[in-house]
């Protein structure tokens, strides 16, 4: 690709010697950690969230705090103090650019979120995929070191 303008790069993607980068949409929703598994299981019933040779791919951030102050016309009514809610995580996953799938996912996130106005963001990104190099002897791969994270659990 000769045109390095960011708009063209994010539409066309690119390939390096080791990886291919393709356009995807990254979806992020903040939610109480108690809701995570219920919402995640609903999402993977709609789309497999495939990444290479695995599916059900998403990430969950560490638990943190959400700060907000309800204003007029919220279900709880206006409040004068800022609330600090513990136990909030972000769920992040990627889908191929598909408007009908995106609409279905966003409507599902709205329905299954415990928030009446769920904080959802959607970003265009380039996502990597291997081009299939044989690096089975690579000393930096987990299977050639002390093993996988599952061995410790």
KOLBATI-218208 format. One record per atom (N, C-alpha, C): residue number from 0; residue in one letter; chain; atom name; y, z, x. Coordinates in pm, whole numbers, m for minus. Example, Ala and Ser with C-alpha at 12.3 -4.5 7.8 and 13.67 -1.06 7.14 Angstrom:
// KOLBATI-218208
+-----+-----+-------+------+--------+--------+--------+
!   n ! res ! chain ! atom !     c2 !     c3 !     c1 !
+-----+-----+-------+------+--------+--------+--------+
!   0 !   A !     A !    N !   m569 !    780 !   1319 !
!   0 !   A !     A !   CA !   m450 !    780 !   1230 !
!   0 !   A !     A !    C !   m330 !    780 !   1320 !
!   1 !   S !     A !    N !   m225 !    708 !   1285 !
!   1 !   S !     A !   CA !   m106 !    714 !   1367 !
!   1 !   S !     A !    C !      3 !    787 !   1290 !
+-----+-----+-------+------+--------+--------+--------+
***
This chain:
// KOLBATI-218208
+-----+-----+-------+------+--------+--------+--------+
!   n ! res ! chain ! atom !     c2 !     c3 !     c1 !
+-----+-----+-------+------+--------+--------+--------+
!   0 !   X !     A !    N !   m117 !      0 !     85 !
!   0 !   X !     A !   CA !      0 !      0 !      0 !
!   0 !   X !     A !    C !    123 !      0 !     89 !
!   1 !   X !     A !    N !    215 !    m90 !     65 !
!   1 !   X !     A !   CA !    332 !   m101 !    151 !
!   1 !   X !     A !    C !    454 !    m31 !     94 !
!   2 !   X !     A !    N !    462 !    m13 !    m37 !
!   2 !   X !     A !   CA !    576 !     52 !   m100 !
!   2 !   X !     A !    C !    551 !    201 !   m105 !
!   3 !   X !     A !    N !    632 !    278 !    m33 !
!   3 !   X !     A !   CA !    609 !    422 !    m26 !
!   3 !   X !     A !    C !    698 !    500 !   m122 !
!   4 !   X !     A !    N !    764 !    431 !   m215 !
!   4 !   X !     A !   CA !    847 !    500 !   m313 !
!   4 !   X !     A !    C !    760 !    597 !   m393 !
!   5 !   X !     A !    N !    804 !    723 !   m410 !
!   5 !   X !     A !   CA !    720 !    824 !   m478 !
!   5 !   X !     A !    C !    670 !    781 !   m615 !
!   6 !   X !     A !    N !    751 !    710 !   m693 !
!   6 !   X !     A !   CA !    707 !    668 !   m826 !
!   6 !   X !     A !    C !    586 !    578 !   m815 !
!   7 !   X !     A !    N !    591 !    481 !   m725 !
!   7 !   X !     A !   CA !    479 !    390 !   m708 !
!   7 !   X !     A !    C !    357 !    463 !   m651 !
!   8 !   X !     A !    N !    378 !    553 !   m559 !
!   8 !   X !     A !   CA !    269 !    629 !   m500 !
!   8 !   X !     A !    C !    194 !    708 !   m608 !
!   9 !   X !     A !    N !    268 !    772 !   m698 !
!   9 !   X !     A !   CA !    204 !    853 !   m800 !
!   9 !   X !     A !    C !    142 !    770 !   m912 !
!  10 !   X !     A !    N !    178 !    645 !   m924 !
!  10 !   X !     A !   CA !    114 !    557 !  m1021 !
!  10 !   X !     A !    C !    m10 !    492 !   m964 !
!  11 !   X !     A !    N !     m4 !    455 !   m837 !
!  11 !   X !     A !   CA !   m113 !    378 !   m777 !
!  11 !   X !     A !    C !   m211 !    463 !   m697 !
!  12 !   X !     A !    N !   m165 !    576 !   m645 !
!  12 !   X !     A !   CA !   m249 !    656 !   m557 !
!  12 !   X !     A !    C !   m257 !    593 !   m420 !
!  13 !   X !     A !    N !   m346 !    643 !   m336 !
!  13 !   X !     A !   CA !   m367 !    584 !   m204 !
!  13 !   X !     A !    C !   m499 !    634 !   m148 !
!  14 !   X !     A !    N !   m544 !    568 !    m44 !
!  14 !   X !     A !   CA !   m669 !    604 !     22 !
!  14 !   X !     A !    C !   m643 !    622 !    171 !
!  15 !   X !     A !    N !   m694 !    731 !    225 !
!  15 !   X !     A !   CA !   m690 !    754 !    369 !
!  15 !   X !     A !    C !   m828 !    724 !    427 !
!  16 !   X !     A !    N !   m846 !    755 !    552 !
!  16 !   X !     A !   CA !   m977 !    734 !    614 !
!  16 !   X !     A !    C !  m1084 !    822 !    551 !
!  17 !   X !     A !    N !  m1044 !    937 !    498 !
!  17 !   X !     A !   CA !  m1142 !   1034 !    448 !
!  17 !   X !     A !    C !  m1139 !   1058 !    298 !
!  18 !   X !     A !    N !  m1024 !   1037 !    236 !
!  18 !   X !     A !   CA !  m1007 !   1074 !     95 !
!  18 !   X !     A !    C !   m935 !    965 !     16 !
!  19 !   X !     A !    N !   m966 !    962 !   m112 !
!  19 !   X !     A !   CA !   m895 !    875 !   m206 !
!  19 !   X !     A !    C !   m816 !    964 !   m299 !
!  20 !   X !     A !    N !   m689 !    929 !   m323 !
!  20 !   X !     A !   CA !   m603 !   1006 !   m411 !
!  20 !   X !     A !    C !   m570 !    924 !   m535 !
!  21 !   X !     A !    N !   m597 !    981 !   m652 !
!  21 !   X !     A !   CA !   m578 !    912 !   m780 !
!  21 !   X !     A !    C !   m486 !    992 !   m870 !
!  22 !   X !     A !    N !   m413 !    922 !   m959 !
!  22 !   X !     A !   CA !   m325 !    993 !  m1053 !
!  22 !   X !     A !    C !   m405 !   1081 !  m1150 !
!  23 !   X !     A !    N !   m360 !   1202 !  m1166 !
!  23 !   X !     A !   CA !   m415 !   1298 !  m1263 !
!  23 !   X !     A !    C !   m299 !   1376 !  m1322 !
!  24 !   X !     A !    N !   m327 !   1449 !  m1427 !
!  24 !   X !     A !   CA !   m231 !   1544 !  m1482 !
!  24 !   X !     A !    C !   m286 !   1684 !  m1460 !
!  25 !   X !     A !    N !   m201 !   1771 !  m1403 !
!  25 !   X !     A !   CA !   m239 !   1911 !  m1384 !
!  25 !   X !     A !    C !   m178 !   1990 !  m1500 !
!  26 !   X !     A !    N !   m264 !   2065 !  m1567 !
!  26 !   X !     A !   CA !   m223 !   2145 !  m1682 !
!  26 !   X !     A !    C !   m235 !   2292 !  m1644 !
!  27 !   X !     A !    N !   m130 !   2366 !  m1672 !
!  27 !   X !     A !   CA !   m126 !   2510 !  m1642 !
!  27 !   X !     A !    C !    m86 !   2585 !  m1768 !
!  28 !   X !     A !    N !   m160 !   2689 !  m1799 !
!  28 !   X !     A !   CA !   m124 !   2776 !  m1911 !
!  28 !   X !     A !    C !   m134 !   2920 !  m1865 !
!  29 !   X !     A !    N !    m34 !   2999 !  m1900 !
!  29 !   X !     A !   CA !    m36 !   3143 !  m1874 !
!  29 !   X !     A !    C !    m92 !   3211 !  m1997 !
!  30 !   X !     A !    N !   m180 !   3309 !  m1973 !
!  30 !   X !     A !   CA !   m243 !   3378 !  m2085 !
!  30 !   X !     A !    C !   m297 !   3514 !  m2038 !
!  31 !   X !     A !    N !   m320 !   3605 !  m2131 !
!  31 !   X !     A !   CA !   m381 !   3733 !  m2095 !
!  31 !   X !     A !    C !   m521 !   3709 !  m2037 !
!  32 !   X !     A !    N !   m557 !   3783 !  m1933 !
!  32 !   X !     A !   CA !   m687 !   3758 !  m1870 !
!  32 !   X !     A !    C !   m803 !   3779 !  m1966 !
!  33 !   X !     A !    N !   m785 !   3860 !  m2068 !
!  33 !   X !     A !   CA !   m891 !   3880 !  m2168 !
!  33 !   X !     A !    C !   m917 !   3752 !  m2248 !
!  34 !   X !     A !    N !   m820 !   3661 !  m2253 !
!  34 !   X !     A !   CA !   m835 !   3535 !  m2327 !
!  34 !   X !     A !    C !   m896 !   3423 !  m2243 !
!  35 !   X !     A !    N !   m901 !   3441 !  m2112 !
!  35 !   X !     A !   CA !   m934 !   3329 !  m2022 !
!  35 !   X !     A !    C !  m1068 !   3264 !  m2056 !
!  36 !   X !     A !    N !  m1176 !   3340 !  m2060 !
!  36 !   X !     A !   CA !  m1309 !   3281 !  m2081 !
!  36 !   X !     A !    C !  m1319 !   3211 !  m2216 !
!  37 !   X !     A !    N !  m1263 !   3271 !  m2319 !
!  37 !   X !     A !   CA !  m1266 !   3209 !  m2453 !
!  37 !   X !     A !    C !  m1193 !   3075 !  m2451 !
!  38 !   X !     A !    N !  m1076 !   3070 !  m2392 !
!  38 !   X !     A !   CA !   m999 !   2946 !  m2387 !
!  38 !   X !     A !    C !  m1068 !   2845 !  m2296 !
!  39 !   X !     A !    N !  m1116 !   2888 !  m2180 !
!  39 !   X !     A !   CA !  m1185 !   2798 !  m2087 !
!  39 !   X !     A !    C !  m1308 !   2734 !  m2153 !
!  40 !   X !     A !    N !  m1389 !   2814 !  m2220 !
!  40 !   X !     A !   CA !  m1510 !   2762 !  m2286 !
!  40 !   X !     A !    C !  m1475 !   2662 !  m2396 !
!  41 !   X !     A !    N !  m1363 !   2682 !  m2460 !
!  41 !   X !     A !   CA !  m1318 !   2586 !  m2562 !
!  41 !   X !     A !    C !  m1275 !   2455 !  m2497 !
!  42 !   X !     A !    N !  m1208 !   2463 !  m2383 !
!  42 !   X !     A !   CA !  m1161 !   2343 !  m2312 !
!  42 !   X !     A !    C !  m1280 !   2261 !  m2261 !
!  43 !   X !     A !    N !  m1379 !   2326 !  m2200 !
!  43 !   X !     A !   CA !  m1492 !   2250 !  m2146 !
!  43 !   X !     A !    C !  m1582 !   2195 !  m2255 !
!  44 !   X !     A !    N !  m1567 !   2243 !  m2379 !
!  44 !   X !     A !   CA !  m1638 !   2181 !  m2491 !
!  44 !   X !     A !    C !  m1573 !   2048 !  m2529 !
!  45 !   X !     A !    N !  m1448 !   2028 !  m2491 !
!  45 !   X !     A !   CA !  m1375 !   1906 !  m2521 !
!  45 !   X !     A !    C !  m1387 !   1805 !  m2408 !
!  46 !   X !     A !    N !  m1376 !   1852 !  m2285 !
!  46 !   X !     A !   CA !  m1382 !   1765 !  m2168 !
!  46 !   X !     A !    C !  m1453 !   1839 !  m2055 !
!  47 !   X !     A !    N !  m1534 !   1771 !  m1975 !
!  47 !   X !     A !   CA !  m1614 !   1841 !  m1875 !
!  47 !   X !     A !    C !  m1536 !   1893 !  m1754 !
!  48 !   X !     A !    N !  m1410 !   1851 !  m1738 !
!  48 !   X !     A !   CA !  m1331 !   1890 !  m1620 !
!  48 !   X !     A !    C !  m1409 !   1860 !  m1492 !
!  49 !   X !     A !    N !  m1449 !   1737 !  m1480 !
!  49 !   X !     A !   CA !  m1529 !   1693 !  m1365 !
!  49 !   X !     A !    C !  m1442 !   1675 !  m1241 !
!  50 !   X !     A !    N !  m1497 !   1714 !  m1128 !
!  50 !   X !     A !   CA !  m1433 !   1692 !   m998 !
!  50 !   X !     A !    C !  m1544 !   1654 !   m903 !
!  51 !   X !     A !    N !  m1552 !   1526 !   m869 !
!  51 !   X !     A !   CA !  m1659 !   1480 !   m781 !
!  51 !   X !     A !    C !  m1794 !   1503 !   m846 !
!  52 !   X !     A !    N !  m1882 !   1573 !   m775 !
!  52 !   X !     A !   CA !  m2018 !   1597 !   m823 !
!  52 !   X !     A !    C !  m2033 !   1732 !   m892 !
!  53 !   X !     A !    N !  m1921 !   1790 !   m935 !
!  53 !   X !     A !   CA !  m1925 !   1916 !  m1011 !
!  53 !   X !     A !    C !  m1842 !   1900 !  m1138 !
!  54 !   X !     A !    N !  m1868 !   1985 !  m1235 !
!  54 !   X !     A !   CA !  m1783 !   1987 !  m1353 !
!  54 !   X !     A !    C !  m1746 !   2131 !  m1384 !
!  55 !   X !     A !    N !  m1676 !   2152 !  m1494 !
!  55 !   X !     A !   CA !  m1623 !   2282 !  m1534 !
!  55 !   X !     A !    C !  m1529 !   2337 !  m1427 !
!  56 !   X !     A !    N !  m1445 !   2250 !  m1372 !
!  56 !   X !     A !   CA !  m1354 !   2286 !  m1264 !
!  56 !   X !     A !    C !  m1218 !   2328 !  m1317 !
!  57 !   X !     A !    N !  m1183 !   2451 !  m1290 !
!  57 !   X !     A !   CA !  m1052 !   2506 !  m1320 !
!  57 !   X !     A !    C !  m1030 !   2622 !  m1224 !
!  58 !   X !     A !    N !   m910 !   2671 !  m1218 !
!  58 !   X !     A !   CA !   m885 !   2789 !  m1137 !
!  58 !   X !     A !    C !   m814 !   2894 !  m1223 !
!  59 !   X !     A !    N !   m828 !   3016 !  m1178 !
!  59 !   X !     A !   CA !   m768 !   3131 !  m1246 !
!  59 !   X !     A !    C !   m692 !   3208 !  m1140 !
!  60 !   X !     A !    N !   m564 !   3229 !  m1163 !
!  60 !   X !     A !   CA !   m482 !   3302 !  m1067 !
!  60 !   X !     A !    C !   m516 !   3451 !  m1071 !
!  61 !   X !     A !    N !   m470 !   3521 !   m971 !
!  61 !   X !     A !   CA !   m481 !   3667 !   m973 !
!  61 !   X !     A !    C !   m395 !   3720 !  m1087 !
!  62 !   X !     A !    N !   m434 !   3833 !  m1137 !
!  62 !   X !     A !   CA !   m362 !   3895 !  m1247 !
!  62 !   X !     A !    C !   m225 !   3942 !  m1202 !
!  63 !   X !     A !    N !   m127 !   3921 !  m1287 !
!  63 !   X !     A !   CA !      9 !   3965 !  m1258 !
!  63 !   X !     A !    C !     79 !   4011 !  m1384 !
!  64 !   X !     A !    N !    209 !   4012 !  m1378 !
!  64 !   X !     A !   CA !    291 !   4058 !  m1490 !
!  64 !   X !     A !    C !    370 !   3942 !  m1549 !
!  65 !   X !     A !    N !    395 !   3953 !  m1678 !
!  65 !   X !     A !   CA !    483 !   3861 !  m1748 !
!  65 !   X !     A !    C !    601 !   3941 !  m1797 !
!  66 !   X !     A !    N !    720 !   3889 !  m1776 !
!  66 !   X !     A !   CA !    842 !   3953 !  m1822 !
!  66 !   X !     A !    C !    903 !   3869 !  m1934 !
!  67 !   X !     A !    N !    946 !   3933 !  m2041 !
!  67 !   X !     A !   CA !   1010 !   3861 !  m2151 !
!  67 !   X !     A !    C !   1081 !   3959 !  m2243 !
!  68 !   X !     A !    N !   1173 !   3908 !  m2319 !
!  68 !   X !     A !   CA !   1241 !   3989 !  m2420 !
!  68 !   X !     A !    C !   1243 !   3911 !  m2550 !
!  69 !   X !     A !    N !   1176 !   3962 !  m2653 !
!  69 !   X !     A !   CA !   1177 !   3894 !  m2783 !
!  69 !   X !     A !    C !   1319 !   3886 !  m2840 !
!  70 !   X !     A !    N !   1351 !   3768 !  m2891 !
!  70 !   X !     A !   CA !   1481 !   3745 !  m2953 !
!  70 !   X !     A !    C !   1461 !   3732 !  m3104 !
!  71 !   X !     A !    N !   1568 !   3708 !  m3174 !
!  71 !   X !     A !   CA !   1561 !   3692 !  m3319 !
!  71 !   X !     A !    C !   1465 !   3579 !  m3354 !
!  72 !   X !     A !    N !   1401 !   3588 !  m3467 !
!  72 !   X !     A !   CA !   1307 !   3489 !  m3519 !
!  72 !   X !     A !    C !   1173 !   3487 !  m3447 !
!  73 !   X !     A !    N !   1144 !   3586 !  m3361 !
!  73 !   X !     A !   CA !   1009 !   3597 !  m3306 !
!  73 !   X !     A !    C !    926 !   3680 !  m3404 !
!  74 !   X !     A !    N !    793 !   3668 !  m3399 !
!  74 !   X !     A !   CA !    710 !   3746 !  m3491 !
!  74 !   X !     A !    C !    733 !   3898 !  m3481 !
!  75 !   X !     A !    N !    771 !   3947 !  m3362 !
!  75 !   X !     A !   CA !    793 !   4091 !  m3346 !
!  75 !   X !     A !    C !    935 !   4132 !  m3376 !
!  76 !   X !     A !    N !   1026 !   4034 !  m3389 !
!  76 !   X !     A !   CA !   1167 !   4064 !  m3410 !
!  76 !   X !     A !    C !   1237 !   4087 !  m3276 !
!  77 !   X !     A !    N !   1369 !   4087 !  m3281 !
!  77 !   X !     A !   CA !   1449 !   4102 !  m3160 !
!  77 !   X !     A !    C !   1434 !   4243 !  m3103 !
!  78 !   X !     A !    N !   1434 !   4249 !  m2970 !
!  78 !   X !     A !   CA !   1428 !   4377 !  m2900 !
!  78 !   X !     A !    C !   1537 !   4379 !  m2793 !
!  79 !   X !     A !    N !   1581 !   4497 !  m2757 !
!  79 !   X !     A !   CA !   1690 !   4508 !  m2660 !
!  79 !   X !     A !    C !   1639 !   4518 !  m2516 !
!  80 !   X !     A !    N !   1517 !   4565 !  m2498 !
!  80 !   X !     A !   CA !   1462 !   4584 !  m2363 !
!  80 !   X !     A !    C !   1369 !   4469 !  m2324 !
!  81 !   X !     A !    N !   1363 !   4443 !  m2194 !
!  81 !   X !     A !   CA !   1270 !   4344 !  m2140 !
!  81 !   X !     A !    C !   1131 !   4405 !  m2135 !
!  82 !   X !     A !    N !   1035 !   4332 !  m2185 !
!  82 !   X !     A !   CA !    896 !   4378 !  m2179 !
!  82 !   X !     A !    C !    833 !   4336 !  m2046 !
!  83 !   X !     A !    N !    737 !   4414 !  m1999 !
!  83 !   X !     A !   CA !    661 !   4383 !  m1878 !
!  83 !   X !     A !    C !    514 !   4396 !  m1917 !
!  84 !   X !     A !    N !    449 !   4281 !  m1938 !
!  84 !   X !     A !   CA !    310 !   4281 !  m1983 !
!  84 !   X !     A !    C !    217 !   4259 !  m1864 !
!  85 !   X !     A !    N !    124 !   4351 !  m1839 !
!  85 !   X !     A !   CA !     29 !   4334 !  m1728 !
!  85 !   X !     A !    C !    m89 !   4245 !  m1770 !
!  86 !   X !     A !    N !   m167 !   4202 !  m1672 !
!  86 !   X !     A !   CA !   m291 !   4131 !  m1699 !
!  86 !   X !     A !    C !   m274 !   3985 !  m1738 !
!  87 !   X !     A !    N !   m170 !   3920 !  m1689 !
!  87 !   X !     A !   CA !   m145 !   3779 !  m1721 !
!  87 !   X !     A !    C !   m195 !   3693 !  m1605 !
!  88 !   X !     A !    N !   m270 !   3587 !  m1638 !
!  88 !   X !     A !   CA !   m323 !   3494 !  m1538 !
!  88 !   X !     A !    C !   m282 !   3352 !  m1576 !
!  89 !   X !     A !    N !   m292 !   3263 !  m1479 !
!  89 !   X !     A !   CA !   m272 !   3121 !  m1505 !
!  89 !   X !     A !    C !   m405 !   3050 !  m1497 !
!  90 !   X !     A !    N !   m433 !   2964 !  m1595 !
!  90 !   X !     A !   CA !   m546 !   2873 !  m1589 !
!  90 !   X !     A !    C !   m489 !   2738 !  m1548 !
!  91 !   X !     A !    N !   m552 !   2674 !  m1449 !
!  91 !   X !     A !   CA !   m507 !   2544 !  m1402 !
!  91 !   X !     A !    C !   m627 !   2451 !  m1398 !
!  92 !   X !     A !    N !   m609 !   2331 !  m1455 !
!  92 !   X !     A !   CA !   m714 !   2229 !  m1449 !
!  92 !   X !     A !    C !   m648 !   2093 !  m1451 !
!  93 !   X !     A !    N !   m725 !   1991 !  m1417 !
!  93 !   X !     A !   CA !   m674 !   1854 !  m1411 !
!  93 !   X !     A !    C !   m754 !   1762 !  m1503 !
!  94 !   X !     A !    N !   m683 !   1665 !  m1558 !
!  94 !   X !     A !   CA !   m747 !   1560 !  m1637 !
!  94 !   X !     A !    C !   m691 !   1425 !  m1592 !
!  95 !   X !     A !    N !   m767 !   1321 !  m1617 !
!  95 !   X !     A !   CA !   m715 !   1186 !  m1594 !
!  95 !   X !     A !    C !   m605 !   1160 !  m1696 !
!  96 !   X !     A !    N !   m506 !   1078 !  m1662 !
!  96 !   X !     A !   CA !   m399 !   1049 !  m1758 !
!  96 !   X !     A !    C !   m453 !    981 !  m1883 !
!  97 !   X !     A !    N !   m459 !   1056 !  m1992 !
!  97 !   X !     A !   CA !   m513 !   1009 !  m2118 !
!  97 !   X !     A !    C !   m438 !   1082 !  m2229 !
!  98 !   X !     A !    N !   m348 !   1010 !  m2297 !
!  98 !   X !     A !   CA !   m261 !   1074 !  m2396 !
!  98 !   X !     A !    C !   m339 !   1137 !  m2511 !
!  99 !   X !     A !    N !   m443 !   1072 !  m2560 !
!  99 !   X !     A !   CA !   m516 !   1130 !  m2673 !
!  99 !   X !     A !    C !   m591 !   1256 !  m2631 !
! 100 !   X !     A !    N !   m649 !   1257 !  m2510 !
! 100 !   X !     A !   CA !   m715 !   1378 !  m2460 !
! 100 !   X !     A !    C !   m613 !   1488 !  m2438 !
! 101 !   X !     A !    N !   m498 !   1454 !  m2381 !
! 101 !   X !     A !   CA !   m394 !   1553 !  m2358 !
! 101 !   X !     A !    C !   m349 !   1616 !  m2489 !
! 102 !   X !     A !    N !   m328 !   1534 !  m2591 !
! 102 !   X !     A !   CA !   m285 !   1587 !  m2721 !
! 102 !   X !     A !    C !   m390 !   1682 !  m2777 !
! 103 !   X !     A !    N !   m515 !   1644 !  m2768 !
! 103 !   X !     A !   CA !   m624 !   1729 !  m2818 !
! 103 !   X !     A !    C !   m630 !   1862 !  m2741 !
! 104 !   X !     A !    N !   m615 !   1855 !  m2609 !
! 104 !   X !     A !   CA !   m619 !   1977 !  m2527 !
! 104 !   X !     A !    C !   m501 !   2069 !  m2557 !
! 105 !   X !     A !    N !   m382 !   2013 !  m2567 !
! 105 !   X !     A !   CA !   m264 !   2094 !  m2594 !
! 105 !   X !     A !    C !   m275 !   2160 !  m2731 !
! 106 !   X !     A !    N !   m320 !   2085 !  m2831 !
! 106 !   X !     A !   CA !   m339 !   2145 !  m2965 !
! 106 !   X !     A !    C !   m444 !   2256 !  m2961 !
! 107 !   X !     A !    N !   m548 !   2236 !  m2880 !
! 107 !   X !     A !   CA !   m653 !   2339 !  m2866 !
! 107 !   X !     A !    C !   m599 !   2462 !  m2794 !
! 108 !   X !     A !    N !   m522 !   2440 !  m2687 !
! 108 !   X !     A !   CA !   m462 !   2553 !  m2616 !
! 108 !   X !     A !    C !   m371 !   2632 !  m2710 !
! 109 !   X !     A !    N !   m296 !   2562 !  m2792 !
! 109 !   X !     A !   CA !   m211 !   2630 !  m2890 !
! 109 !   X !     A !    C !   m294 !   2712 !  m2988 !
! 110 !   X !     A !    N !   m399 !   2651 !  m3040 !
! 110 !   X !     A !   CA !   m482 !   2718 !  m3140 !
! 110 !   X !     A !    C !   m554 !   2841 !  m3084 !
! 111 !   X !     A !    N !   m605 !   2832 !  m2962 !
! 111 !   X !     A !   CA !   m688 !   2939 !  m2908 !
! 111 !   X !     A !    C !   m611 !   3040 !  m2822 !
! 112 !   X !     A !    N !   m485 !   3014 !  m2798 !
! 112 !   X !     A !   CA !   m403 !   3111 !  m2725 !
! 112 !   X !     A !    C !   m363 !   3224 !  m2818 !
! 113 !   X !     A !    N !   m347 !   3343 !  m2761 !
! 113 !   X !     A !   CA !   m300 !   3455 !  m2844 !
! 113 !   X !     A !    C !   m148 !   3455 !  m2856 !
! 114 !   X !     A !    N !    m81 !   3363 !  m2789 !
! 114 !   X !     A !   CA !     65 !   3350 !  m2798 !
! 114 !   X !     A !    C !    102 !   3254 !  m2911 !
! 115 !   X !     A !    N !    209 !   3283 !  m2979 !
! 115 !   X !     A !   CA !    257 !   3189 !  m3081 !
! 115 !   X !     A !    C !    332 !   3073 !  m3016 !
! 116 !   X !     A !    N !    377 !   3092 !  m2892 !
! 116 !   X !     A !   CA !    441 !   2985 !  m2816 !
! 116 !   X !     A !    C !    383 !   2988 !  m2674 !
! 117 !   X !     A !    N !    262 !   2932 !  m2658 !
! 117 !   X !     A !   CA !    194 !   2943 !  m2528 !
! 117 !   X !     A !    C !    268 !   2868 !  m2417 !
! 118 !   X !     A !    N !    286 !   2932 !  m2301 !
! 118 !   X !     A !   CA !    354 !   2866 !  m2189 !
! 118 !   X !     A !    C !    261 !   2767 !  m2119 !
! 119 !   X !     A !    N !    277 !   2640 !  m2153 !
! 119 !   X !     A !   CA !    195 !   2531 !  m2099 !
! 119 !   X !     A !    C !    285 !   2438 !  m2020 !
! 120 !   X !     A !    N !    243 !   2398 !  m1901 !
! 120 !   X !     A !   CA !    316 !   2296 !  m1827 !
! 120 !   X !     A !    C !    219 !   2186 !  m1785 !
! 121 !   X !     A !    N !    273 !   2065 !  m1776 !
! 121 !   X !     A !   CA !    194 !   1947 !  m1741 !
! 121 !   X !     A !    C !    269 !   1874 !  m1630 !
! 122 !   X !     A !    N !    198 !   1848 !  m1520 !
! 122 !   X !     A !   CA !    260 !   1781 !  m1405 !
! 122 !   X !     A !    C !    177 !   1660 !  m1364 !
! 123 !   X !     A !    N !    244 !   1548 !  m1332 !
! 123 !   X !     A !   CA !    171 !   1436 !  m1273 !
! 123 !   X !     A !    C !    144 !   1467 !  m1127 !
! 124 !   X !     A !    N !     21 !   1448 !  m1083 !
! 124 !   X !     A !   CA !    m17 !   1476 !   m944 !
! 124 !   X !     A !    C !   m107 !   1364 !   m892 !
! 125 !   X !     A !    N !   m134 !   1367 !   m764 !
! 125 !   X !     A !   CA !   m241 !   1289 !   m704 !
! 125 !   X !     A !    C !   m350 !   1386 !   m666 !
! 126 !   X !     A !    N !   m472 !   1358 !   m706 !
! 126 !   X !     A !   CA !   m584 !   1447 !   m677 !
! 126 !   X !     A !    C !   m680 !   1377 !   m583 !
! 127 !   X !     A !    N !   m730 !   1451 !   m487 !
! 127 !   X !     A !   CA !   m819 !   1394 !   m385 !
! 127 !   X !     A !    C !   m963 !   1385 !   m434 !
! 128 !   X !     A !    N !  m1034 !   1289 !   m377 !
! 128 !   X !     A !   CA !  m1178 !   1275 !   m396 !
! 128 !   X !     A !    C !  m1234 !   1218 !   m266 !
! 129 !   X !     A !    N !  m1349 !   1266 !   m228 !
! 129 !   X !     A !   CA !  m1410 !   1217 !   m106 !
! 129 !   X !     A !    C !  m1447 !   1070 !   m121 !
! 130 !   X !     A !    N !  m1445 !    998 !     m9 !
! 130 !   X !     A !   CA !  m1490 !    859 !    m14 !
! 130 !   X !     A !    C !  m1634 !    846 !     31 !
! 131 !   X !     A !    N !  m1700 !    961 !     49 !
! 131 !   X !     A !   CA !  m1844 !    960 !     75 !
! 131 !   X !     A !    C !  m1885 !    957 !    221 !
! 132 !   X !     A !    N !  m1801 !   1008 !    308 !
! 132 !   X !     A !   CA !  m1839 !   1015 !    449 !
! 132 !   X !     A !    C !  m1955 !   1113 !    467 !
! 133 !   X !     A !    N !  m2044 !   1083 !    558 !
! 133 !   X !     A !   CA !  m2153 !   1177 !    589 !
! 133 !   X !     A !    C !  m2100 !   1278 !    691 !
! 134 !   X !     A !    N !  m2064 !   1394 !    642 !
! 134 !   X !     A !   CA !  m2017 !   1500 !    732 !
! 134 !   X !     A !    C !  m2107 !   1622 !    720 !
! 135 !   X !     A !    N !  m2235 !   1597 !    695 !
! 135 !   X !     A !   CA !  m2330 !   1707 !    676 !
! 135 !   X !     A !    C !  m2342 !   1796 !    800 !
! 136 !   X !     A !    N !  m2306 !   1744 !    917 !
! 136 !   X !     A !   CA !  m2312 !   1824 !   1040 !
! 136 !   X !     A !    C !  m2177 !   1885 !   1076 !
! 137 !   X !     A !    N !  m2078 !   1870 !    994 !
! 137 !   X !     A !   CA !  m1945 !   1923 !   1022 !
! 137 !   X !     A !    C !  m1954 !   2076 !   1035 !
! 138 !   X !     A !    N !  m1917 !   2131 !   1151 !
! 138 !   X !     A !   CA !  m1931 !   2276 !   1171 !
! 138 !   X !     A !    C !  m1837 !   2360 !   1084 !
! 139 !   X !     A !    N !  m1740 !   2297 !   1019 !
! 139 !   X !     A !   CA !  m1644 !   2371 !    936 !
! 139 !   X !     A !    C !  m1687 !   2381 !    790 !
! 140 !   X !     A !    N !  m1793 !   2312 !    750 !
! 140 !   X !     A !   CA !  m1840 !   2319 !    612 !
! 140 !   X !     A !    C !  m1913 !   2450 !    589 !
! 141 !   X !     A !    N !  m1899 !   2504 !    467 !
! 141 !   X !     A !   CA !  m1954 !   2637 !    439 !
! 141 !   X !     A !    C !  m2103 !   2643 !    463 !
! 142 !   X !     A !    N !  m2176 !   2534 !    437 !
! 142 !   X !     A !   CA !  m2321 !   2537 !    453 !
! 142 !   X !     A !    C !  m2363 !   2537 !    600 !
! 143 !   X !     A !    N !  m2269 !   2511 !    691 !
! 143 !   X !     A !   CA !  m2300 !   2515 !    834 !
! 143 !   X !     A !    C !  m2242 !   2639 !    902 !
! 144 !   X !     A !    N !  m2191 !   2732 !    824 !
! 144 !   X !     A !   CA !  m2136 !   2856 !    881 !
! 144 !   X !     A !    C !  m2218 !   2972 !    826 !
! 145 !   X !     A !    N !  m2152 !   3069 !    771 !
! 145 !   X !     A !   CA !  m2222 !   3187 !    721 !
! 145 !   X !     A !    C !  m2268 !   3172 !    577 !
! 146 !   X !     A !    N !  m2238 !   3059 !    516 !
! 146 !   X !     A !   CA !  m2285 !   3038 !    379 !
! 146 !   X !     A !    C !  m2173 !   3033 !    278 !
! 147 !   X !     A !    N !  m2211 !   3035 !    156 !
! 147 !   X !     A !   CA !  m2122 !   3021 !     43 !
! 147 !   X !     A !    C !  m2074 !   3158 !     m2 !
! 148 !   X !     A !    N !  m1967 !   3160 !    m79 !
! 148 !   X !     A !   CA !  m1916 !   3285 !   m134 !
! 148 !   X !     A !    C !  m2020 !   3354 !   m221 !
! 149 !   X !     A !    N !  m2113 !   3279 !   m279 !
! 149 !   X !     A !   CA !  m2214 !   3338 !   m367 !
! 149 !   X !     A !    C !  m2312 !   3428 !   m289 !
! 150 !   X !     A !    N !  m2329 !   3403 !   m161 !
! 150 !   X !     A !   CA !  m2422 !   3483 !    m81 !
! 150 !   X !     A !    C !  m2377 !   3628 !    m70 !
! 151 !   X !     A !    N !  m2245 !   3652 !    m84 !
! 151 !   X !     A !   CA !  m2192 !   3787 !    m73 !
! 151 !   X !     A !    C !  m2191 !   3862 !   m206 !
! 152 !   X !     A !    N !  m2217 !   3795 !   m315 !
! 152 !   X !     A !   CA !  m2205 !   3863 !   m444 !
! 152 !   X !     A !    C !  m2339 !   3910 !   m497 !
+-----+-----+-------+------+--------+--------+--------+
***
